[in-house]
Amino acid sequence: MDEEFQMGAGPKKFSYQELLDATNNFEETLKLGQGGFGGVYKGYFKDTNSVAAIKRRISPNARQ
């Protein structure tokens, strides 16, 4: 796994604006489900033509 990080294939950090854009401002029609700490939304990233599940934490006391 270390090799993946060095090659740039590991996890990518996204800005909040990128997440808003990918989920169309966390549009309810894109909501996949609800967990104890917030909703999970389908996100589409145009620049990489990829889809991801994006968790939106709602609870201010959540530590996830």
PALO-778429 format. One record per residue: residue in three letters; y negated, x negated, z of N, C-alpha, C in turn; residue number from 0. Coordinates in nm, 3 decimals, padded with zeros to 5 digits. Each point is the difference from the previous one (the first is absolute). Layout:
% PALO-778429
@r:ala; n_north:Y; n_east:X; n_up:Z; ca_north:Y; ca_east:X; ca_up:Z; c_north:Y; c_east:X; c_up:Z; k:NUM
...
END
This chain:
% PALO-778429
@r:met; n_north:00.119; n_east:-00.082; n_up:00.000; ca_north:-00.119; ca_east:00.082; ca_up:00.000; c_north:-00.126; c_east:-00.087; c_up:00.000; k:0
@r:asp; n_north:00.003; n_east:-00.114; n_up:00.065; ca_north:-00.116; ca_east:-00.089; ca_up:00.000; c_north:-00.039; c_east:-00.039; c_up:-00.141; k:1
@r:glu; n_north:00.098; n_east:-00.019; n_up:-00.086; ca_north:-00.027; ca_east:-00.037; ca_up:-00.139; c_north:-00.077; c_east:00.112; c_up:-00.072; k:2
@r:glu; n_north:00.034; n_east:00.126; n_up:00.030; ca_north:-00.072; ca_east:00.113; ca_up:-00.061; c_north:-00.147; c_east:-00.003; c_up:00.038; k:3
@r:phe; n_north:-00.030; n_east:-00.029; n_up:00.126; ca_north:-00.139; ca_east:-00.006; ca_up:00.045; c_north:-00.076; c_east:-00.111; c_up:-00.071; k:4
@r:gln; n_north:00.064; n_east:-00.113; n_up:-00.014; ca_north:-00.064; ca_east:-00.113; ca_up:-00.067; c_north:-00.026; c_east:00.030; c_up:-00.146; k:5
@r:met; n_north:00.086; n_east:00.081; n_up:-00.063; ca_north:-00.016; ca_east:00.033; ca_up:-00.140; c_north:-00.093; c_east:00.120; c_up:-00.021; k:6
@r:gly; n_north:-00.046; n_east:00.058; n_up:00.109; ca_north:-00.091; ca_east:00.114; ca_up:-00.011; c_north:00.071; c_east:00.132; c_up:-00.020; k:7
@r:ala; n_north:00.130; n_east:00.006; n_up:00.025; ca_north:00.075; ca_east:00.122; ca_up:-00.020; c_north:00.019; c_east:00.078; c_up:00.130; k:8
@r:gly; n_north:-00.057; n_east:-00.047; n_up:00.107; ca_north:00.015; ca_east:00.066; ca_up:00.129; c_north:-00.094; c_east:00.118; c_up:00.014; k:9
@r:pro; n_north:-00.016; n_east:00.054; n_up:00.120; ca_north:-00.087; ca_east:00.115; ca_up:00.022; c_north:-00.144; c_east:-00.030; c_up:-00.039; k:10
@r:lys; n_north:-00.067; n_east:00.102; n_up:-00.050; ca_north:-00.140; ca_east:-00.013; ca_up:-00.040; c_north:-00.085; c_east:00.080; c_up:00.096; k:11
@r:lys; n_north:-00.113; n_east:-00.052; n_up:00.039; ca_north:-00.095; ca_east:00.074; ca_up:00.083; c_north:-00.091; c_east:00.080; c_up:-00.092; k:12
@r:phe; n_north:-00.031; n_east:00.123; n_up:00.043; ca_north:-00.088; ca_east:00.088; ca_up:-00.077; c_north:-00.120; c_east:00.036; c_up:00.086; k:13
@r:ser; n_north:-00.113; n_east:00.012; n_up:-00.063; ca_north:-00.119; ca_east:00.048; ca_up:00.071; c_north:00.014; c_east:00.152; c_up:00.019; k:14
@r:tyr; n_north:-00.075; n_east:00.053; n_up:00.093; ca_north:00.004; ca_east:00.145; ca_up:00.023; c_north:-00.046; c_east:00.073; c_up:-00.126; k:15
@r:gln; n_north:-00.097; n_east:-00.055; n_up:-00.071; ca_north:-00.047; ca_east:00.063; ca_up:-00.123; c_north:00.111; c_east:00.005; c_up:-00.106; k:16
@r:glu; n_north:00.079; n_east:-00.105; n_up:-00.009; ca_north:00.112; ca_east:00.000; ca_up:-00.095; c_north:00.101; c_east:00.109; c_up:00.036; k:17
@r:leu; n_north:00.023; n_east:00.021; n_up:00.131; ca_north:00.092; ca_east:00.104; ca_up:00.043; c_north:-00.057; c_east:00.139; c_up:-00.028; k:18
@r:leu; n_north:-00.130; n_east:00.016; n_up:00.020; ca_north:-00.065; ca_east:00.127; ca_up:-00.034; c_north:00.014; c_east:00.030; c_up:-00.148; k:19
@r:asp; n_north:-00.025; n_east:-00.101; n_up:-00.082; ca_north:00.011; ca_east:00.017; ca_up:-00.145; c_north:00.143; c_east:00.034; c_up:-00.041; k:20
@r:ala; n_north:00.097; n_east:-00.069; n_up:00.059; ca_north:00.141; ca_east:00.019; ca_up:-00.035; c_north:00.051; c_east:00.139; c_up:00.038; k:21
@r:thr; n_north:-00.055; n_east:00.057; n_up:00.106; ca_north:00.046; ca_east:00.130; ca_up:00.050; c_north:-00.097; c_east:00.114; c_up:-00.032; k:22
@r:asn; n_north:-00.100; n_east:-00.030; n_up:-00.082; ca_north:-00.102; ca_east:00.100; ca_up:-00.032; c_north:-00.061; c_east:00.057; c_up:00.129; k:23
@r:asn; n_north:-00.046; n_east:-00.093; n_up:00.085; ca_north:-00.060; ca_east:00.034; ca_up:00.130; c_north:00.098; c_east:00.074; c_up:00.092; k:24
@r:phe; n_north:00.125; n_east:-00.043; n_up:-00.001; ca_north:00.106; ca_east:00.061; ca_up:00.080; c_north:00.010; c_east:00.150; c_up:-00.029; k:25
@r:glu; n_north:00.009; n_east:00.030; n_up:-00.127; ca_north:00.013; ca_east:00.138; ca_up:-00.049; c_north:00.126; c_east:00.065; c_up:00.058; k:26
@r:glu; n_north:-00.014; n_east:00.120; n_up:00.052; ca_north:00.112; ca_east:00.070; ca_up:00.063; c_north:00.116; c_east:00.025; c_up:-00.095; k:27
@r:thr; n_north:-00.028; n_east:00.016; n_up:-00.129; ca_north:00.109; ca_east:00.023; ca_up:-00.096; c_north:00.085; c_east:-00.125; c_up:-00.020; k:28
@r:leu; n_north:-00.050; n_east:-00.115; n_up:00.043; ca_north:00.075; ca_east:-00.125; ca_up:-00.010; c_north:00.073; c_east:-00.035; c_up:00.129; k:29
@r:lys; n_north:-00.008; n_east:00.088; n_up:00.098; ca_north:00.063; ca_east:-00.026; ca_up:00.130; c_north:00.151; c_east:00.015; c_up:-00.013; k:30
@r:leu; n_north:00.073; n_east:-00.104; n_up:00.041; ca_north:00.145; ca_east:-00.001; ca_up:-00.007; c_north:00.064; c_east:00.050; c_up:00.129; k:31
@r:gly; n_north:-00.068; n_east:-00.019; n_up:00.111; ca_north:00.056; ca_east:00.041; ca_up:00.129; c_north:-00.094; c_east:-00.032; c_up:00.113; k:32
@r:gln; n_north:00.043; n_east:00.037; n_up:00.120; ca_north:-00.081; ca_east:-00.018; ca_up:00.120; c_north:00.085; c_east:-00.063; c_up:00.107; k:33
@r:gly; n_north:-00.048; n_east:-00.106; n_up:00.059; ca_north:00.071; ca_east:-00.064; ca_up:00.110; c_north:-00.078; c_east:00.020; c_up:00.129; k:34
@r:gly; n_north:00.047; n_east:-00.058; n_up:00.107; ca_north:-00.065; ca_east:00.013; ca_up:00.128; c_north:-00.137; c_east:-00.066; c_up:00.006; k:35
@r:phe; n_north:-00.027; n_east:-00.094; n_up:-00.089; ca_north:-00.126; ca_east:-00.074; ca_up:00.004; c_north:-00.091; c_east:00.031; c_up:-00.118; k:36
@r:gly; n_north:00.042; n_east:00.088; n_up:-00.089; ca_north:-00.084; ca_east:00.034; ca_up:-00.114; c_north:00.080; c_east:00.031; c_up:-00.124; k:37
@r:gly; n_north:-00.073; n_east:00.032; n_up:-00.106; ca_north:00.063; ca_east:00.040; ca_up:-00.125; c_north:00.037; c_east:-00.118; c_up:-00.088; k:38
@r:val; n_north:00.094; n_east:00.027; n_up:-00.092; ca_north:00.041; ca_east:-00.098; ca_up:-00.100; c_north:-00.032; c_east:00.059; c_up:-00.136; k:39
@r:tyr; n_north:-00.069; n_east:-00.078; n_up:-00.082; ca_north:-00.048; ca_east:00.049; ca_up:-00.129; c_north:00.054; c_east:-00.085; c_up:-00.114; k:40
@r:lys; n_north:00.015; n_east:00.064; n_up:-00.115; ca_north:00.037; ca_east:-00.072; ca_up:-00.121; c_north:-00.126; c_east:-00.064; c_up:-00.056; k:41
@r:gly; n_north:00.008; n_east:-00.129; n_up:-00.026; ca_north:-00.115; ca_east:-00.072; ca_up:-00.055; c_north:00.035; c_east:-00.062; c_up:-00.133; k:42
@r:tyr; n_north:-00.095; n_east:-00.003; n_up:-00.091; ca_north:00.019; ca_east:-00.062; ca_up:-00.131; c_north:-00.107; c_east:-00.107; c_up:-00.020; k:43
@r:phe; n_north:00.045; n_east:-00.122; n_up:-00.027; ca_north:-00.091; ca_east:-00.111; ca_up:-00.023; c_north:-00.006; c_east:-00.029; c_up:-00.149; k:44
@r:lys; n_north:-00.112; n_east:00.034; n_up:-00.061; ca_north:-00.018; ca_east:-00.013; ca_up:-00.144; c_north:00.013; c_east:-00.144; c_up:-00.048; k:45
@r:asp; n_north:-00.059; n_east:-00.093; n_up:00.076; ca_north:-00.002; ca_east:-00.140; ca_up:-00.045; c_north:00.138; c_east:-00.062; c_up:-00.014; k:46
@r:thr; n_north:00.096; n_east:00.047; n_up:00.080; ca_north:00.136; ca_east:-00.054; ca_up:-00.008; c_north:00.100; c_east:00.104; c_up:-00.051; k:47
@r:asn; n_north:-00.050; n_east:00.119; n_up:-00.033; ca_north:00.085; ca_east:00.109; ca_up:-00.049; c_north:00.118; c_east:00.023; c_up:00.094; k:48
@r:ser; n_north:-00.031; n_east:00.009; n_up:00.131; ca_north:00.106; ca_east:00.016; ca_up:00.099; c_north:-00.030; c_east:00.115; c_up:00.096; k:49
@r:val; n_north:00.106; n_east:00.052; n_up:00.059; ca_north:-00.008; ca_east:00.112; ca_up:00.093; c_north:00.048; c_east:-00.049; c_up:00.136; k:50
@r:ala; n_north:-00.063; n_east:00.051; n_up:00.107; ca_north:00.039; ca_east:-00.039; ca_up:00.136; c_north:-00.020; c_east:00.116; c_up:00.096; k:51
@r:ala; n_north:00.074; n_east:-00.001; n_up:00.108; ca_north:-00.022; ca_east:00.094; ca_up:00.110; c_north:-00.100; c_east:-00.066; c_up:00.094; k:52
@r:ile; n_north:-00.107; n_east:00.073; n_up:00.031; ca_north:-00.108; ca_east:-00.055; ca_up:00.082; c_north:-00.013; c_east:00.085; c_up:00.126; k:53
@r:lys; n_north:00.014; n_east:-00.065; n_up:00.114; ca_north:-00.008; ca_east:00.071; ca_up:00.128; c_north:-00.144; c_east:-00.004; c_up:00.049; k:54
@r:arg; n_north:-00.050; n_east:00.117; n_up:00.033; ca_north:-00.136; ca_east:00.010; ca_up:00.054; c_north:00.011; c_east:00.032; c_up:00.148; k:55
@r:arg; n_north:-00.043; n_east:-00.093; n_up:00.082; ca_north:00.006; ca_east:00.018; ca_up:00.146; c_north:-00.115; c_east:00.088; c_up:00.043; k:56
@r:ile; n_north:00.031; n_east:00.106; n_up:00.067; ca_north:-00.102; ca_east:00.093; ca_up:00.048; c_north:-00.025; c_east:-00.018; c_up:00.149; k:57
@r:ser; n_north:00.105; n_east:-00.022; n_up:00.076; ca_north:-00.012; ca_east:-00.011; ca_up:00.144; c_north:-00.073; c_east:-00.129; c_up:00.039; k:58
@r:pro; n_north:-00.115; n_east:00.010; n_up:00.067; ca_north:-00.073; ca_east:-00.122; ca_up:00.039; c_north:00.076; c_east:-00.083; c_up:00.103; k:59
@r:asn; n_north:00.098; n_east:00.059; n_up:00.068; ca_north:00.075; ca_east:-00.073; ca_up:00.102; c_north:00.128; c_east:-00.063; c_up:-00.055; k:60
@r:ala; n_north:00.029; n_east:00.023; n_up:-00.129; ca_north:00.123; ca_east:-00.055; ca_up:-00.059; c_north:-00.012; c_east:-00.151; c_up:-00.010; k:61
@r:arg; n_north:00.109; n_east:-00.068; n_up:00.020; ca_north:-00.001; ca_east:-00.147; ca_up:-00.005; c_north:00.088; c_east:-00.052; c_up:-00.111; k:62
@r:gln; n_north:00.019; n_east:00.079; n_up:-00.102; ca_north:00.083; ca_east:-00.042; ca_up:-00.114; c_north:-00.086; c_east:-00.073; c_up:-00.100; k:63
END
